[in-house]
Amino acid sequence: MFFSPLIRNAVRGGVRVFVLCLSSGDFYGEGDIRRKELFNAVIPLGINPSDVTIMDLDECKDGTEWSPSYILPILHRFILSLDVNLVVTFDDMGVSVASIGISFPHS
């Protein structure tokens, strides 16, 4: 995970960390595998798997461009429902300039 050092330090400091994933990563039909990988990846970081949300939205499929105007209300509801006070995401270049990562900073 890209944010492992940050997450580990936050958890060690007593911060409850939530993970929101809008896609299961099903581009190659491996969404179930990717889900399991995410749940297994958070455990060593100290994140409770019950604090992981995978929405798998049709509008946020891998390999497509995600609309910031679509993502914003979803993020807003998620943040408000959990009383989140910090959001960490990719910068405007995303990961490998992938359109998915680029969408978040603009939301």
C-alpha positions as CSV (number, residue, x, y, z in Angstrom):
1,M,0.0,0.0,0.0
2,F,1.2,3.4,-0.9
3,F,0.5,4.9,2.5
4,S,1.8,2.2,4.8
5,P,4.3,4.3,6.7
6,L,1.7,7.0,7.4
7,I,-0.9,4.5,8.4
8,R,1.4,2.6,10.7
9,N,2.5,5.8,12.5
10,A,-1.1,7.0,12.8
11,V,-2.3,3.7,14.3
12,R,0.7,3.6,16.7
13,G,-0.4,7.1,17.8
14,G,-3.9,5.9,18.6
15,V,-5.6,7.1,15.5
16,R,-8.5,5.1,14.1
17,V,-7.9,4.7,10.4
18,F,-10.7,4.1,7.9
19,V,-10.2,2.9,4.3
20,L,-12.7,3.7,1.6
21,C,-12.3,2.0,-1.8
22,L,-14.7,2.9,-4.6
23,S,-13.7,0.0,-6.8
24,S,-12.8,-3.7,-6.2
25,G,-10.2,-3.6,-8.9
26,D,-12.2,-5.9,-11.1
27,F,-10.6,-4.8,-14.5
28,Y,-9.4,-8.3,-15.2
29,G,-12.3,-10.0,-13.4
30,E,-10.3,-10.4,-10.2
31,G,-12.4,-8.2,-8.0
32,D,-13.0,-10.9,-5.4
33,I,-9.2,-11.5,-5.2
34,R,-8.5,-7.8,-4.9
35,R,-11.1,-7.5,-2.1
36,K,-9.4,-10.3,-0.1
37,E,-6.0,-8.7,-0.7
38,L,-7.2,-5.4,0.6
39,F,-8.7,-6.9,3.8
40,N,-5.5,-9.0,4.3
41,A,-3.3,-5.9,3.7
42,V,-4.9,-3.7,6.4
43,I,-4.5,-6.2,9.2
44,P,-0.6,-5.9,9.5
45,L,-1.1,-2.1,9.4
46,G,-3.3,-2.2,12.5
47,I,-6.5,-1.3,10.7
48,N,-9.6,-3.3,11.7
49,P,-11.1,-4.9,8.6
50,S,-14.5,-3.7,9.8
51,D,-13.1,-0.1,9.1
52,V,-12.6,-0.9,5.4
53,T,-15.4,0.0,3.0
54,I,-15.4,-1.3,-0.6
55,M,-18.2,0.3,-2.5
56,D,-17.5,-1.2,-6.0
57,L,-19.5,1.5,-7.8
58,D,-20.4,1.1,-11.5
59,E,-19.3,4.7,-12.1
60,C,-15.9,4.0,-10.6
61,K,-14.8,0.9,-12.5
62,D,-11.1,0.3,-13.1
63,G,-9.9,1.5,-16.5
64,T,-12.4,4.4,-16.6
65,E,-12.1,8.0,-15.8
66,W,-13.8,8.9,-12.5
67,S,-15.8,12.0,-12.3
68,P,-14.9,14.3,-9.4
69,S,-18.4,15.6,-9.3
70,Y,-19.7,12.0,-8.8
71,I,-17.0,11.2,-6.2
72,L,-17.4,14.3,-4.1
73,P,-20.8,13.6,-2.6
74,I,-19.8,10.0,-1.8
75,L,-16.6,11.2,-0.1
76,H,-18.6,13.9,1.8
77,R,-21.1,11.4,3.1
78,F,-18.4,8.9,4.1
79,I,-16.4,11.6,5.9
80,L,-19.4,13.0,7.8
81,S,-20.8,9.6,8.8
82,L,-17.5,8.6,10.5
83,D,-16.6,12.1,11.8
84,V,-13.3,11.9,9.9
85,N,-11.0,14.9,10.4
86,L,-8.2,14.1,7.9
87,V,-8.3,12.6,4.4
88,V,-5.2,11.3,2.7
89,T,-5.2,10.6,-1.0
90,F,-2.9,10.8,-4.0
91,D,-1.7,14.1,-5.5
92,D,-3.0,15.4,-8.8
93,M,-0.7,13.0,-10.7
94,G,-2.3,9.9,-9.1
95,V,-0.3,6.7,-9.2
96,S,1.6,6.3,-12.4
97,V,-0.7,9.1,-13.7
98,A,-3.6,6.7,-13.5
99,S,-7.0,8.5,-14.1
100,I,-8.4,6.9,-11.0
101,G,-5.9,8.5,-8.6
102,I,-6.0,11.8,-10.4
103,S,-9.8,12.1,-9.8
104,F,-9.5,12.3,-6.0
105,P,-7.6,15.5,-5.4
106,H,-10.1,17.3,-7.6
107,S,-13.1,16.0,-5.6
